[in-house]
Amino acid sequence: MKTTVDIPDDELEDAMRFSKARTKREAIVTAITEFNQRRRMAELTRQAGSCQDLMTPAELKQLRRQG
Protein backbone atom coordinates (compact mmCIF):
# COMPACT_ATOMS: atom_id res chain seq x y z
CA MET A 1 0.00 0.00 0.00
CA LYS A 2 1.35 3.39 -0.90
CA THR A 3 1.06 6.13 1.68
CA THR A 4 2.51 9.61 1.83
CA VAL A 5 3.73 10.62 5.28
CA ASP A 6 5.73 13.60 6.45
CA ILE A 7 8.40 12.18 8.79
CA PRO A 8 10.91 14.52 10.44
CA ASP A 9 14.32 14.01 8.79
CA ASP A 10 16.25 13.66 12.04
CA GLU A 11 13.87 10.96 13.33
CA LEU A 12 14.08 9.02 10.08
CA GLU A 13 17.88 9.27 10.08
CA ASP A 14 17.97 7.91 13.63
CA ALA A 15 15.63 5.06 12.68
CA MET A 16 17.87 4.18 9.73
CA ARG A 17 20.98 4.31 11.89
CA PHE A 18 19.53 2.25 14.76
CA SER A 19 18.00 -0.37 12.49
CA LYS A 20 20.97 -0.39 10.09
CA ALA A 21 18.46 -0.02 7.29
CA ARG A 22 19.73 0.75 3.83
CA THR A 23 16.56 2.49 2.69
CA LYS A 24 13.93 4.72 4.24
CA ARG A 25 11.28 2.11 3.48
CA GLU A 26 13.26 -0.60 5.26
CA ALA A 27 13.66 1.62 8.33
CA ILE A 28 9.95 2.41 8.46
CA VAL A 29 8.87 -1.22 7.99
CA THR A 30 11.33 -2.32 10.70
CA ALA A 31 10.03 0.33 13.10
CA ILE A 32 6.39 -0.63 12.49
CA THR A 33 7.17 -4.35 12.84
CA GLU A 34 9.03 -3.84 16.12
CA PHE A 35 6.26 -1.60 17.46
CA ASN A 36 3.63 -4.22 16.66
CA GLN A 37 5.71 -7.00 18.25
CA ARG A 38 6.10 -5.00 21.45
CA ARG A 39 2.36 -4.31 21.61
CA ARG A 40 1.57 -8.00 21.04
CA MET A 41 4.00 -9.00 23.80
CA ALA A 42 2.51 -6.41 26.16
CA GLU A 43 -0.96 -7.84 25.50
CA LEU A 44 0.26 -11.39 26.14
CA THR A 45 1.96 -10.26 29.34
CA ARG A 46 -1.23 -8.55 30.46
CA GLN A 47 -3.16 -11.78 29.94
CA ALA A 48 -0.55 -13.98 31.65
CA GLY A 49 -1.96 -15.88 34.55
CA SER A 50 -5.57 -15.33 33.52
CA CYS A 51 -6.14 -18.94 32.41
CA GLN A 52 -7.32 -21.07 35.32
CA ASP A 53 -6.94 -24.43 33.49
CA LEU A 54 -3.14 -24.39 33.23
CA MET A 55 -0.88 -26.25 35.64
CA THR A 56 1.22 -24.35 38.11
CA PRO A 57 4.99 -24.79 37.91
CA ALA A 58 4.84 -26.84 41.13
CA GLU A 59 2.19 -29.17 39.65
CA LEU A 60 4.25 -29.64 36.50
CA LYS A 61 7.38 -30.39 38.53
CA GLN A 62 5.51 -33.00 40.59
CA LEU A 63 4.10 -34.62 37.44
CA ARG A 64 7.59 -34.84 35.93
CA ARG A 65 8.93 -36.52 39.07
CA GLN A 66 6.22 -39.18 38.90
CA GLY A 67 7.38 -40.35 35.62
C-alpha positions as CSV (number, residue, x, y, z in Angstrom):
1,M,0.0,0.0,0.0
2,K,1.4,3.4,-0.9
3,T,1.1,6.1,1.7
4,T,2.5,9.6,1.8
5,V,3.7,10.6,5.3
6,D,5.7,13.6,6.4
7,I,8.4,12.2,8.8
8,P,10.9,14.5,10.4
9,D,14.3,14.0,8.8
10,D,16.3,13.7,12.0
11,E,13.9,11.0,13.3
12,L,14.1,9.0,10.1
13,E,17.9,9.3,10.1
14,D,18.0,7.9,13.6
15,A,15.6,5.1,12.7
16,M,17.9,4.2,9.7
17,R,21.0,4.3,11.9
18,F,19.5,2.3,14.8
19,S,18.0,-0.4,12.5
20,K,21.0,-0.4,10.1
21,A,18.5,0.0,7.3
22,R,19.7,0.7,3.8
23,T,16.6,2.5,2.7
24,K,13.9,4.7,4.2
25,R,11.3,2.1,3.5
26,E,13.3,-0.6,5.3
27,A,13.7,1.6,8.3
28,I,10.0,2.4,8.5
29,V,8.9,-1.2,8.0
30,T,11.3,-2.3,10.7
31,A,10.0,0.3,13.1
32,I,6.4,-0.6,12.5
33,T,7.2,-4.3,12.8
34,E,9.0,-3.8,16.1
35,F,6.3,-1.6,17.5
36,N,3.6,-4.2,16.7
37,Q,5.7,-7.0,18.2
38,R,6.1,-5.0,21.4
39,R,2.4,-4.3,21.6
40,R,1.6,-8.0,21.0
41,M,4.0,-9.0,23.8
42,A,2.5,-6.4,26.2
43,E,-1.0,-7.8,25.5
44,L,0.3,-11.4,26.1
45,T,2.0,-10.3,29.3
46,R,-1.2,-8.6,30.5
47,Q,-3.2,-11.8,29.9
48,A,-0.6,-14.0,31.6
49,G,-2.0,-15.9,34.6
50,S,-5.6,-15.3,33.5
51,C,-6.1,-18.9,32.4
52,Q,-7.3,-21.1,35.3
53,D,-6.9,-24.4,33.5
54,L,-3.1,-24.4,33.2
55,M,-0.9,-26.3,35.6
56,T,1.2,-24.3,38.1
57,P,5.0,-24.8,37.9
58,A,4.8,-26.8,41.1
59,E,2.2,-29.2,39.7
60,L,4.3,-29.6,36.5
61,K,7.4,-30.4,38.5
62,Q,5.5,-33.0,40.6
63,L,4.1,-34.6,37.4
64,R,7.6,-34.8,35.9
65,R,8.9,-36.5,39.1
66,Q,6.2,-39.2,38.9
67,G,7.4,-40.3,35.6
